[in-house]
Amino acid sequence: MSDLNTSRRTIVKGAAWAVPAISVAAAAPSLAASPTTAPHDLSTSVPGTGTRQSATNLNLSPTTFNNTGSETIEGLTITFTVDSGQTITGISIFGSDIKNLVAGSTTSGYGTNTVVLTLPPNTTGGVGQVSIAPGGSYTAPLGQDIGLSSPDAFNISVTVTASNGTASDIPYMSTNPVPAA
């Protein structure tokens, strides 16, 4: 004769295994259909142009940085790289070193072919402090100059990332030729 009575212990054990399986199966279709958006996406930024003001000075037109990512950008890290033996001697706004005008900014690499400029998050509303909400933009101010070591022609590459970035972010990148003075 078979036992038709099922113990409570058997029911609880079966339920304990069924709930996680049902939860995973129910969540899987919605997870698979979710589009992946980078936390910080600067790829749709609109570059300014650069024009020589003198043999050793490149004036940068304002660039508009667009964040099409899903999270707010808090600060920017901008890497300038030049080739053809050129070196960067400084970055200024209206003739003053950028560090003197943008509180919290840092630069490294003056005198080399690669300079990294870090602009801080916008905590006080100061010039050059950058926070960009998802779907928002920031336009760099007028009057930015890069000091150069020679009047020779070269290419300049610019890479911009969120200072609070992650590995899955999408940076802004451009490379442009600069003619000899």
N, C-alpha and C positions, 0 to 999 in steps of 0.2 A: 504494500500500500504506500502511495506517495504522500509526502507531507505537503499539504496545501497552505499551511501557515508560513508566511515569510516573516522572519524576525525583523525587528526595528533596526538592528545593527546592519543587516543586509541592505535595507532601504537607504539608510544614511550613507553607507559606503558607495552605493550606486549614484546617489544624488551628488556626493562630493566630487565624483569624476565627471558627471554630466554637466554641471554648471560651468566649469572652465571651458569645456569643449564647445558648449553653446555660445558662451561669451566671445570666444575667439572667432568662431564661425560667423557670428552676427556682425562683428567689427570688421572682418576682412574685406567685404565688398566696399565699404565706405572708405577704408584706408587705401585700397587699390585705386579708387577713382579720384582721390584727392590730388590736385595738381601740386607740383613742387615749386615753391617760390623761394628764391634765395632770401636770407634775412636782410642783406644789404646789396642792392643792385644799382651800380652807377653806370652801367653800360650805355644808357641812352642820354648821357650828358652831352651838351653842345659845346664844342671847343671854341675858344677864341683864337685869334691869330697872333703871330708875333712879328714885330717889325723892328728893324735896327734903328735905334735913336742915335747911335754913334758906332765907332768901330768896335767898341767893347761893351755895348749896352743893348740888350734885347728887351723891348717893351712888350708885355703880354696883354692882349685884349682880354676883357672879362670872359671867363668860362662859366656856364651855368651847369651845375651839378644836379642831376635828377635822381631821386631815390625811388625806384620802382620795386623795391624789396618789401618785405613784410614787417620790418622792425626799424625803429628810429636810428639814424646814424648819429653817433656822438663823437664829433671830431673827425678830421681828415688827415691821412698820411699821404703826402705827395712826394713822389720820387722823380727827380729830373735827372736824365742821363744824356750826355753829349758825347759825340764821337770825333774822329779826325784830329785827335791831339788837343782838342779844346778842353778847357777846364772852367768850372763855375767859381767865380770869386765872391759872389754874394747874391742875396735876394733882398730887394728893397721895395718899399711903397713910398712914392713921392720923395725919393732920395734918402730915406731913412731905413736902416736895417729893419727887416720885418719883426725881429724880436723886440725892438723898441716900441713898436706900435700895436702889436697883437699880444696882449697879456696871456701868458701861458704857452706861447708858441715856442717850438724848438727847431734848431737846424743842426745838421751835421754834414760834413764832407766838403766844406768850402776848400777850394784849392785842388779839388779832384774832378773827375768827370762825372761823378754821381753825388747829388746833394739830396738829402731827405729833409723835408719840411713837415712838421706836425702842427696842425692847427687844433686848438682845444675845443671841447664842447661849448655850446653857447650857454654859459651860466650867468653872465651879467649883461648880455646884449651888446658886448663890445665888438668893434671891427675885427673881422677875421675869425671870430668864434663861431663854430659851425655845429648846428644840430639840424638834421633833415628828417622830418616825419615821413612815413610811407606815403608815396604819392606827392611829396613835396619837393622843393628845389631850393638851391642856394646859388646866388651869383656872386662870384668873386669881385672885389672892388676894382675900380680903375686905378691906373698908376703903378702897376706892378712891373718891376724890372729885374732882369737877371744880368749880373755882371759876368763878363767873359774875359778870357785871357788873351784872345787874339781876334783880328778882323777876318780870319779865314772862314770859308764856308763849312758847314757841319750839319748834322741831323740832331734834332732834339727829340727824345722820347719822354713821355710823361705817363706815369702810372698813379692812379688815385684810388685809395682804399679807405674804408671806414676804420677809424682808429679802434673802435670796439668790434672789429670784424671777426668773422669766423672763417673756417676753411671753405665753406660752401658759398661765400660771397662772390659777387661778380664785380670786378674792378672796372674803372674807366682807363683805357689805354689809347695813346696816340703817338705817332712818330711823324715829324714834319721836317722838311729841309729848310735850312736857313742860308740864304746866299751870302757871299762875302760882302764886306762893307765897301 
